[in-house]
Amino acid sequence: MPLNSGSQRYSRIAFCLSLSLGLAAVTVDAADTEARKAKAQTAKPAGSARPAKTAKPVKAPATKQKAREAAPAQLDAVTELEIIHGEAITLNNALTNNPDDAEAQQKLVLLSMRAARAAERALSRGDDNLFAAYRTQFGKRFTATRPGLEAMAGRGIGAAEFALGVLDLHGLIGERNVERACARFAAALDKDFGGAKFRHAECMEKKEPARALVLMREAADAGHVGAMEQLGRICLEATPPDVACAQARLDRAAREGRLSATTLLGWMQAEGIGGKADPARAARYYREAAGKGEPTARNNLGELYERGRGVEQDPAKAFDHYLLAALAGFPPAQFNLGRLLATGKGTTRNIAEARRWLGEAATAGIAPARQLLDHLDKEEAANKDGAATRKDAAR
């Protein structure tokens, strides 16, 4: 279970199963509209829209009876980002006016520690766009905070060790250094910062798999959404698969908003893992995740439309979903898109565009894409030879 830097991570299950026509997210009607606009111009679009805000929590009014301490209100993820951003600007402005303001310096260090934890929570829920916003924030507002974090870690503060691990793992300040990040996560856990369990488990998975699994379970039970999904995958990859375990872990991760877990639940239904295949139910899972921008789900929904499994067969809709997933940079969808363009299935045949998308997929390591490109080369050579023969005969 390799450490990642925020880009989508593919386990053996999540990646390989899309090559036959898709495992690997817009509802069908929305996908039709969006993709048909994209057909004329298939360059990669700009970044996705910012995640929508949710309503801010309101404190309960006091009663005349015995006073009860209200539970602390939790901010939605985007509001937290905006608050951190605003405070960072204020503190940086204060330091610009007075570089020796020790109080502002300390507050900025504490804020960077909060931002590091929030960035990790974004990744845990699979929100790459929100994580990217934190990456930008670190590059602009927190570049001078590492010494302060190191000083706090030296005083035994585990949360500061964890924040430094996050910085090193993702290269948020300076170069990415996984080995140093793993040392930081271990130190954070030694200093009783339980939030480091997931990352520490990833670091020690190869050397101490049994201990790593214990930590992963503890992280999941404590609410780490990425750990929930990872445990679900581990249960699926067991011999034989532990379907009940996988279902329970993935269900919980999906309820917490992790779209890749929703997609994997759909794949289990499509493949009949643990029971009879139910492609119609799989389509419902895929639509849910695809509607929120998950490219794997889009690819898989395209596969169902291409084959007519659980939905009415519609190669044009399949093309639309493959296109959207390919534009998001998902290599199996790039292969599927190139394949349809090469054959003219669901769209007008376009060999030049087929070659472009198949080339993207082949570069990403999709072997069938390279094979199809070789086939197109042979077909083109044969056509040229045939044309030359006909021209000679006409003389």
N, C-alpha and C positions, 0 to 999 in steps of 0.2 A: 504494500500500500504506500506508494511513493509520495513524498511531500510535493505539493504543487505550489504554484505562484499565483493562483487566482484564475487561470484559464481553466476551461472545462477539462475534468479528469475522466478518463475512460478506464474502467476495470475490464477484465476479460469479458464479462457478460455484456456490459454496456456498449462496448465497441464492436466486437466481432459479429454480433448477431445481425447487424444491419447490412451485411455484405450480400446476402442472398437477394434481397430487395429492401431491406431495412431492419435493426433495433434502434433502435438507436440506443415555438409551440403556438393564435388567431383561430377562431371557430371556422367551420367550413365556409360559411357564407362570406365572412370577413376575409378569409384567405383567398377566395375567388377574386374579390375586388382588388385586394392588395397585389396579388401575384400577376393579374392581367395587366396592371399598370407597370409592373416590373419587367414584363416580357420584352418590351421594346428597348430596355436599357438594363443590362444585367451587371453593371459595375456595382461593387459593394457600396451599400448606402452608408449614410452617417450613423452615428450611434443611436441606440434605441432611446425612446422617451424615458424621462425620469419616472421611477415608480410613483404611483399615486399616493397621496397622503391619506391617512386615516384620521378620523376625528380625534382631537386632543381630549384626554380624559379630564373629567371635572371632579373636584373633591366633593364628597358627600357633605350635605349641610349638617351642622351640629344639632344635637337634640337636647331637650330639657332634662332627659333622663341621664343616667350615669354616662359620663363622657367616655367615648371609646376612641382609641388612637386609630386614625385612618391609615389603611395600607398605602404605601407609597405608589403614586401613579406612575405607570410605565409609558415612556415616550414611544411613539412609532418610529421606525428606523429612519425615515427621511427627516422628521422633525429633529431627531437627535443630531443628524448630520448638520442640519442648518444651525442648530444651537452651537455646536462645536465650531463650525465655520465662523459664525458671528463673534464668538468669544476669542477665537484665534486672531481675527482681524484686529479687534480692540487691543489685545495684548501686544501684538506686533507693532501697532501704531504707538503704544505707550513706550515700547523699547526703542523705537526709532527716535522718539523725543528724548528719552533718557535711557541710554544703554546700560546704566548701572542700577536700574530699578530691580533690586533683588526680589521683591515680592512679585512683580510681573514675570520675571524669569521663572520663578518657582511655579507660578500658576500655569505658565505655558508648558512646562514639563509635565505637570499633572494632567493637563488637557491632552497632551500628546499620548499619554498613557491611556486615557479614556478613549481616544480616537483609535489606538491600536486594537483595543478590545472590541470596539464597535466594528472595525474593519473585519476582524475575524468572525464576528457574529454574522456579518453580511455574507461571507463565504460559506459559513455553516448552513445558511438557508439557500445557498446557490445563487445569490444575487450578485452577479459579476459587475453589473452596472454600478451598483452602490459601492462595491469594493473599489472600482476604478475611480469613483469620486473621492474616496479616501486617499487613494494613491496620489491623485493630483493635489489634494490638500496637504499631504505630507511634503511633497516637493516644493510647495509654496510657503507653508506656514510653520513647519516644524523641523526645518533642517538643522537648527542649532540646539535641539533638545537632547541629543544622544548623551553628551557629558552629564547632564542632570539626571537622566535615567540611570546611567552607570553608577552615579553617586548614590542614588536611592537603592539600587540593587546591592551595592556594597554595604549598605546599612541593614541588609536582610529583608528587604521588601520584595516579596515574591511577584507581586503584580508588575513591578518594574522589570524584573527578569523576564517575565512573559512578554512584556511590550518590546523589549530588546530582541527577543526571539522572533517576534512578528516582523520587526524591521529587517532582521537578517534573512529570514525565510523568503520574504517577498522583495527584498531590495528597496524598501521604502525610503531609507536614508543610506546612501552608499551602495556598494555592490552586494549582490545576493550571495549568501554564504550559508548553505544548508547545515554543514557540520557545526558551525558556530551557533546557529539557531537551535539545533538539537541540544547542545550543551546548555543553552539558556533555558529551554523548556524543562530539562532535567533539574536545573537549579531552582526554577520556579516551583516545581513540585516538591522539592526538598524543603522549600521555605513555605510549604503548606498552601500554595496557590492551586486549588483544585481545577481551575480553568485551564491548566496546562495539560490535563490528562489526555485529551484527544491527540494533540500534537506530539506529546511524548510517546504515546502508543504508536503513532506512525513511525517515529524515529527508531524505535526498538523492535519493530515487527519482525525483522529478519534475524536479529540476534537472540531475542527472547520472545518468541511468538506467543507462548502461554501467558506471560506477564502482560504483553501488549493487549491480548484479548480481554484480560481482566480490566485493564484500564479503559479500553474502548467501551466495555459494558458500563463501567462506572460513569464515564462521560455521557453515554446515552441516557442512563437513568437520571443523570443530573440535568438533562434537557438539551444536550448538544445535538442539534439536528443532523449534522453531517455524520456523527457517530451512529445515530439511529439508522441512517441509510446504509452506512458501511457494514453494520452488523447484519442488516437484511441481505446484503450481497454475500457476506460470508456464509450465511445460512443457505443461500441458494447454491453456492459453490461447494458445499459439503457433499460428501458421498455416503449415502444418498442425500439429496437436498432436504433440508428441514423446512418444509413449506410453511408450517404453522408459525415458526419463528420468523421466517422472512416476511410473511404477510403482516404479522403484528408489528414488527419494526418498521417496515415500509409504510404501513398505514399511518403510524404515528408521525413519521417524518413528512408524509404527504399532508397530513392535517396541519403541520407546522409551516407549510408553504414551500417545501422543497420539491420543485417541479420534476427533477430527475427521478425522485422516488415515485411520484405519480406516474411517470412514464414507464418505470420498471414494473409497477403494478399492472399497467396495461399490457406490457410484454408477457407477463405471467399468464394473463387471460388469453392472449393471442396464441401462445404456445401450449396452453393446457397444462401448465405447471401445477401439479397438485389436484388435477381434475380434468374434466372435459374442456377442450378449447372453447372459448366464447368470444369470437372476434367482434361481435356487436358491443359487448361490454368493454373490450379493449379499445374500441373506437371512442367510447365515451371518456375513458381515461385519457387517451391521446388528445382529444379535443380540449379537455380541461387544461392540460399542460400546454398544448399548442396555442391556445387562446391567450396565454400569458408569456409567450415568446420562447418556448423551449424547442430548440431545433431538432433534437432527437425525436420528440413527439411528432413534429411536422413530417419528418422523414418517414416515420412509421405509419402515420395516417395516410401518407401518399402511397405506401406499399399496400395498405388495405384497399384503397380506391383502385389501384392498378390491377389487383387481383380480384376485386369484388368480394372481399371477405368481410362480413359484418356490415357492409355498406353496399349500395348499388355500384357496380363497376363503372368507373368513369376515368379513363386515362387522362383527360384534360385536367380534372381536379388533382389527379396524381401528380401531373407535371407541375401544377401550381404549388403544391405543397413541397415537392422536391426543390423547386426554385427558391422558395422562401428559406428553406433550411440550408440550401447551398449558399445563398447570399449571406447567411449568418456564419458561414465558414465551416460547416459540418461536412467533413470529407466523404462519408458514405452517401450523403445526399448529392454531393457534387458528382459522384460516380453515377448515381441513378439518373440525375438530370442529363449528364452527358450521354448515357445509354439511350434515353428517350429521344434526345436530339439526333443521335446517330441513326435511329431507326424510323423517326418520324411518328412515333407512337404518342398520341395525345397532343401533338404539336406539329408544326411544319418541320420537315427534315432540314437540318442546318449543320453540315459537317464541320464548318469552321468553328461554330459555337460549341459543338460536341467536343472537338479537340481541345478547346480552351478549358472546359470544365473537367474533362477526363485528365488533362495535364495537371490541373490543380489537385485532383484526387490522387493521381499517381505520385506526385511530389509528397503528398501526405502519407504515402505508404500503402495505398489501396491497390493490391496486386491485380485484381480484375480490370482496373482502369488501364493499366499498362498493357494487358493482354488485348483489350478492345482497341486501344490505339494501334497496336501492331496489326490487328485485323484490318483496321481502316487503311493503314499504309499498304498492305497487300492488295486490298480492293482498289485503291487509287492506282497502284502500279499496273494491275491487271487492266483497268480501264484505259490507261495510257497505251499499253501494248495493243489492246484491241482497236483503239482509234488509229494507231499507226498502221496496223495491218489493213484496216479498211481504206486508209488513205493510199497505201501502196497499191491495193487492188483496183482502186478507182483510176490509177494512172494508166 
